[in-house]
Structure formats: structure tokens, C-alpha cells
Amino acid sequence: MTNVPADPTRRTALVAGVLYLVTFLASIPAVFLLQPVLTDPNFIVGSGADGQVRLGALLDLVNALAAIGTAVGLFSVLKREHEGFALGFVTTRMFEAAVIAVGVVSILAIVTLRQPGAPADEAAVLVPVGQALVAVRDWTFVLGPGMAGLNALLFGTLLYRSRLVPRAIPALGLIGGPIYLSSVIGIVLGLTVAGSAWQGVGGLFMFAWEAIIGLWMIFKGFDRSAPLVVAAAAESADGGTAVASPS
């Protein structure tokens, strides 16, 4: 009987796929939970919603950590295709997470400084401070997730070249990545604003790309006929033989 070697990349794909979905499950509710502090310029001298805002900040932090996990988890497989691109993917994910974390700190600082019913003289100081911290968070929301465009270019290129998944999937990232990244550059240069139609188009591509690749890795894994998977399976089989032969 011929033994079919197990796919050594299956667990990696599963974990990475789950982490991709965690980024969605954490980041989407966080947007709504943080609305009180983001939309009310007097939140820092108002009352209520502390627990809601803290939970939103925690979910943003979970999103940042899960984003790092997606790249770190995949590095061992992707480096077989191109170690430089794979390292770039990990680095941009870490940059994205670090910027998001700055936004989380800004939000938590507002909650810490909040003084409901503060006298007028204190409010005159606290309100501008709160607005400044919200402005910091708003920019982190542009620059942090903005790295999704560069992430898509790196990860999409690796998947497209390696044929680990059907090429139509990384094509979404390779098309949407430049669109989204250009919209972020436009916001930084003042040529457009956050929430523009151009950013929306790129965002739709990014949403579809990350959702589909996450689900695909969970339920399908990588193509077992892809050269990277075949090579990994062969190495795994050779390693097992090498250990067993002395006995």
C-alpha cells in the first residue's frame, strides 16, 4: 500500500486563515464601539460609554496582533518562494499593527483623562486635548490599515507566483492593492479625503481579497500540487525516513 504523505502546510494555512477572519471579527465591531469618542468632540468632559470604548480599543488591539500572526504564521511557507518578499510581508504587517496600537493608546488616553462635568476652565483645556488625540487616532486608521495595500501586493505576488491557491484569488489583491495604497497616498498629500469613492473601491477589493483568502486557507488549504507544498512534503517524508532508518 502506498502511503500518501500528509500535507505539512495544512496546519499553517488553517491557522493563518483563522487569524485573517479574527481581524474581521475584531476590527468591524471596534469601528462601531468607538463611535462615541470619535464623533463627540466633548466626550472627554461627558459621561458614559467608557466600557464600550475600552472594549472597542481592546478589539483593535486584537486585530493588530492577529494581523501580525497572519504573516508570521505564513512566513515558513512563503519564504520558499521568495524570502525577501516574505520578510517584507511580515514587516509591513508589523508596521500596520504598530500604527494601530498607537491609535489604541490615544483612545485609552482619552478615557483616562475624561472628567465628566469638568468646570469651564478645565474643559477649555481638556476638549482640545481630546480632539488632538482623536486626530491622532484618525490618522492611525488611515496609515495602519493603509498598509493593507502593500501587504496585498507582497502576499498576492507570492501566492500568484507559487500557485498555492487559484490565481484569481491573489489577482484581487494585486488589483486592489495599488488602488487602496494610492488612495492613502492621496489622503496624506491632501489630494483626497478619507472615505472618498477611490478609497472605497480599493477598500472593497481589500475586503474581498482578505475574506476570500482567509476562508480558502481554512476550508481548502494550499494546493497540494503546488511546487512549494510538494517540496515541503518531500522534506517531511525524508525527515521521517531518516529518523526511522537507524531502528
N, C-alpha and C positions, 0 to 999 in steps of 0.2 A: 504494500500500500504506500502510495506517495503522500508524504505529509506536505500540506500547503503551509508555507511559512506565514506566521502571523504578521499583520501589518504593524511595524514598530512606530508608525506615525499616527496611528488611530487615536491613541490617548491624547497626544499633543493637539490634534485637530479638535477633539471633543472639548478639552479644557479651554482652548482659545475661543472656540465658538460660544461656549457658555459665558466667558468673560465679555465677549462682544455684546451679548444680549444683556449682561449686567449693566453695561454702560448705558443702554437704552432705559432699562428699568430704573436706574438711579437718576439719570440726567433729566428725563422728561418730567417726573413728578417734582423735581427740585425747582424747575422753572416756575411752576405754579405756587409752590410753597414759599418761595422767596418774594412773591409779588408785593406783599405789604411793605417790605423795606425798600424795594426797588421803585415803587410807584408813589409812595407817600414821602414828600420832602421833609415832613415834620415827624417822621416815625421816631426819631431819636428822642423826642420830647413827648411822644404819645404814649398810649397804653395798649397792652395786649399783644398777641401774636408772637411772643418770644419763643414759645415751644415750637410753633410751626416754622419759624425762621431757622431755629437751630437744627431742626430735622432736615430742612432743605439744604443747609450748609453741610450736614453730615452726608447726605446723599451725593452732593457734589464731590465730596472727598472720596466717597466710594467709587464714583465714576472715574476720578483721576487715577486711583490705584488699579482699578480694573483695566483702564487703558494701558497702563504700564504692563500689566500682566499679559495682555494680548500679544504684545511684541516680544517680551522676554520669553514667553512660552513657545513662540514660533521660531525663535532665533536658531535653535539647534537644527531645525529642518531647512529654513531659508538660507542659512549660511552656505549650504551645499551648492546653491545656485550662484550666489554672489555675496561674499562675506561683507563687502563694503556697503552694498545696498541694505543688507540685513541689519548691519550695525546702525546705518542711518535710520532705518525704521524704528529701532529701539530708541535711538537718541531723540528723534522727533516726538515719539510718544512720551518720553520722559519730560521733554520741554513742555509739551501740552499739559501734562499733569502738574508740573511745577507752576505754570501760569494759573491754572485753575485753582491751585492751592492758595495762591496769593489772593484770589477773589474770595475764597472761603475765609481767610484771615480777616479780610476787610469787612465782610458781613458780620463775623463774630465780634469784631471790634465795635461795630455799631450797637450790637446787642449789649455788650459790656458797658458802653458809655451811656446807654439810654437812661434818661431821667424823666419819667412821666410827671407832667405838671411843673416842670422847671420854671423858676422865675424868669421874667423877660430878659434880664441881663445875661443869665446863664444860657437861655435859649438862643440869644443872639450869637453866642459862641458855638453852641452845640450843633445847631442846624447846619451852618456851613461846613463843619467838620463831618457831619453825617453825609451831606451831599458830596463832599470830596471823596469819602470812602466808597460811596455808591458809584461815583465816576470811575474810580479805580477798578471796581468790580465789573463795570460795564466794559471797560477796555480789556480786562482779562477774558471776558466772554467773547470778545472779538478775536483776540490774538491766540488764546489757548485752543479752542475748537477750530480756529482758523488753520491750525496745523494739520487738520484732517485732510486738507487738500494735498499737502506734501506727503503725508502718510499714505494717501491713496496712490500717489504716483510711485512711491517706493515699493509698497506692498503689491500694488497692481502689476508693476513691471516684473517683480519676482514670480508672481503667480502666472502671469502670461507666458513668461519665458520657460518656466518649469513645467507647465501643463498639469499642475497639481489639481486644478479644477477646470471646468469648461471655460474656454477663453472669453465667452460672452460675459462672464461674471467680472473678471478684472477689467474688462473693457469699460464697464460702468465707472469704475474708479479712475481709469486713465482719461476718460472724457470729462467727468465731473470734477476731478481734482484741480486741473488748471482753471476751470470756471470759478470754483469756490475760492481758490487761492488768489486769483486776480481780483475778486470782489473784496477780499480782505485788504489787499494792497490799495485798492481804490478808496476804501474807508480810511486807512491810515493817511493817505495823501489828500484826503478831503474831496476827492472826486465824486464820491457817492456816500450814502449813509447806511448805517446798519438797518437791515430789514428791507433793502432795495430788492427790486424784481430780479436783478442779476444775482444777488446773493441767494435769493430764494430758489432760483433754478439750480445753482450749484449745490445748495442745501438738499434739494430733492434727490439729486444724483448721489450725494454722500449718504443720505438716509437709506436709499435703496441699496447702494453698494455694501454698506456695513451690515444692514439687516440680512441681505441675501447671503453674504459670505459667512456671517455668523451661523445662520440656520443650516447652510450647506455643510459647514465643518461639523456641526452637531450631528446631523442625520445621515450625511454621506461620507464625511471624511475626505481625505485626499485620494485621487485616482491611483489605484494600486499598480496601474501600468506605467505611471509616470517614472522617468529615469531616477529621480531622487528617491522615490519610495522603493523601487526595485533595488537600488544600491543599498539603501538602509536595511532592507530585508535580508539581502545577501550578507551584509556585515553582521547582522544579528545572528543569522544561521551559522556563519563561520565561527563566530564567537562561542556559540553554544557547542559546536563540534569540538572546538579547541579545548574547552573545559572538560568535555566528556571523554575525550580520547585517552587520557592517561589512565583512566579507570578501566 
